[in-house]
């Protein structure tokens, strides 16, 4: 009974905490992280890999 009561009381609070704090964290920090770091990473690393993958796909066909 104690564990069930604890679960039922934790879920609304933790869920609301996740949906508010984590969502705002994702939309601000992760978006800025993606647009800066990931764009640089894509531009320098993934572009040649993407070209190689396209060439490989063409050869396989």
CNS distance restraints for C-alpha pairs under 8 A (distance, minus, plus):
assign (resid   1 and name CA) (resid   5 and name CA) 6.12 0.50 0.50
assign (resid   2 and name CA) (resid   6 and name CA) 6.05 0.50 0.50
assign (resid   3 and name CA) (resid   7 and name CA) 6.02 0.50 0.50
assign (resid   4 and name CA) (resid   8 and name CA) 6.16 0.50 0.50
assign (resid   5 and name CA) (resid   9 and name CA) 6.13 0.50 0.50
assign (resid   6 and name CA) (resid  10 and name CA) 5.99 0.50 0.50
assign (resid   7 and name CA) (resid  11 and name CA) 6.11 0.50 0.50
assign (resid   8 and name CA) (resid  12 and name CA) 7.40 0.50 0.50
assign (resid   9 and name CA) (resid  13 and name CA) 7.23 0.50 0.50
assign (resid  10 and name CA) (resid  14 and name CA) 5.85 0.50 0.50
assign (resid  11 and name CA) (resid  15 and name CA) 5.68 0.50 0.50
assign (resid  12 and name CA) (resid  16 and name CA) 6.06 0.50 0.50
assign (resid  13 and name CA) (resid  17 and name CA) 6.05 0.50 0.50
assign (resid  14 and name CA) (resid  18 and name CA) 6.04 0.50 0.50
assign (resid  15 and name CA) (resid  19 and name CA) 6.07 0.50 0.50
assign (resid  16 and name CA) (resid  20 and name CA) 6.08 0.50 0.50
assign (resid  17 and name CA) (resid  21 and name CA) 5.77 0.50 0.50
assign (resid  17 and name CA) (resid  22 and name CA) 7.45 0.50 0.50
assign (resid  18 and name CA) (resid  22 and name CA) 5.05 0.50 0.50
assign (resid  18 and name CA) (resid  23 and name CA) 7.08 0.50 0.50
assign (resid  19 and name CA) (resid  23 and name CA) 5.49 0.50 0.50
assign (resid  20 and name CA) (resid  24 and name CA) 6.17 0.50 0.50
assign (resid  21 and name CA) (resid  25 and name CA) 5.98 0.50 0.50
assign (resid  22 and name CA) (resid  26 and name CA) 5.94 0.50 0.50
assign (resid  23 and name CA) (resid  27 and name CA) 6.07 0.50 0.50
assign (resid  24 and name CA) (resid  28 and name CA) 6.08 0.50 0.50
assign (resid  25 and name CA) (resid  29 and name CA) 5.61 0.50 0.50
assign (resid  25 and name CA) (resid  30 and name CA) 7.09 0.50 0.50
assign (resid  26 and name CA) (resid  30 and name CA) 4.88 0.50 0.50
assign (resid  26 and name CA) (resid  31 and name CA) 6.81 0.50 0.50
assign (resid  27 and name CA) (resid  31 and name CA) 5.52 0.50 0.50
assign (resid  28 and name CA) (resid  32 and name CA) 6.23 0.50 0.50
assign (resid  29 and name CA) (resid  33 and name CA) 5.96 0.50 0.50
assign (resid  30 and name CA) (resid  34 and name CA) 5.88 0.50 0.50
assign (resid  31 and name CA) (resid  35 and name CA) 6.08 0.50 0.50
assign (resid  32 and name CA) (resid  36 and name CA) 6.15 0.50 0.50
assign (resid  33 and name CA) (resid  37 and name CA) 5.61 0.50 0.50
assign (resid  33 and name CA) (resid  38 and name CA) 7.00 0.50 0.50
assign (resid  34 and name CA) (resid  38 and name CA) 4.79 0.50 0.50
assign (resid  34 and name CA) (resid  39 and name CA) 6.72 0.50 0.50
assign (resid  35 and name CA) (resid  39 and name CA) 5.58 0.50 0.50
assign (resid  36 and name CA) (resid  40 and name CA) 6.34 0.50 0.50
assign (resid  37 and name CA) (resid  41 and name CA) 6.12 0.50 0.50
assign (resid  38 and name CA) (resid  42 and name CA) 5.89 0.50 0.50
assign (resid  39 and name CA) (resid  43 and name CA) 5.96 0.50 0.50
assign (resid  40 and name CA) (resid  44 and name CA) 6.14 0.50 0.50
assign (resid  41 and name CA) (resid  45 and name CA) 5.67 0.50 0.50
assign (resid  41 and name CA) (resid  46 and name CA) 6.95 0.50 0.50
assign (resid  42 and name CA) (resid  46 and name CA) 4.64 0.50 0.50
assign (resid  42 and name CA) (resid  47 and name CA) 6.13 0.50 0.50
assign (resid  43 and name CA) (resid  47 and name CA) 5.75 0.50 0.50
assign (resid  44 and name CA) (resid  48 and name CA) 7.76 0.50 0.50
assign (resid  45 and name CA) (resid  49 and name CA) 6.74 0.50 0.50
assign (resid  46 and name CA) (resid  50 and name CA) 5.73 0.50 0.50
assign (resid  47 and name CA) (resid  51 and name CA) 6.22 0.50 0.50
assign (resid  48 and name CA) (resid  52 and name CA) 6.13 0.50 0.50
assign (resid  49 and name CA) (resid  53 and name CA) 6.01 0.50 0.50
assign (resid  50 and name CA) (resid  54 and name CA) 6.14 0.50 0.50
assign (resid  51 and name CA) (resid  55 and name CA) 6.20 0.50 0.50
assign (resid  52 and name CA) (resid  56 and name CA) 6.00 0.50 0.50
assign (resid  53 and name CA) (resid  57 and name CA) 5.96 0.50 0.50
assign (resid  54 and name CA) (resid  58 and name CA) 6.14 0.50 0.50
assign (resid  55 and name CA) (resid  59 and name CA) 6.21 0.50 0.50
assign (resid  56 and name CA) (resid  60 and name CA) 6.06 0.50 0.50
assign (resid  57 and name CA) (resid  61 and name CA) 6.22 0.50 0.50
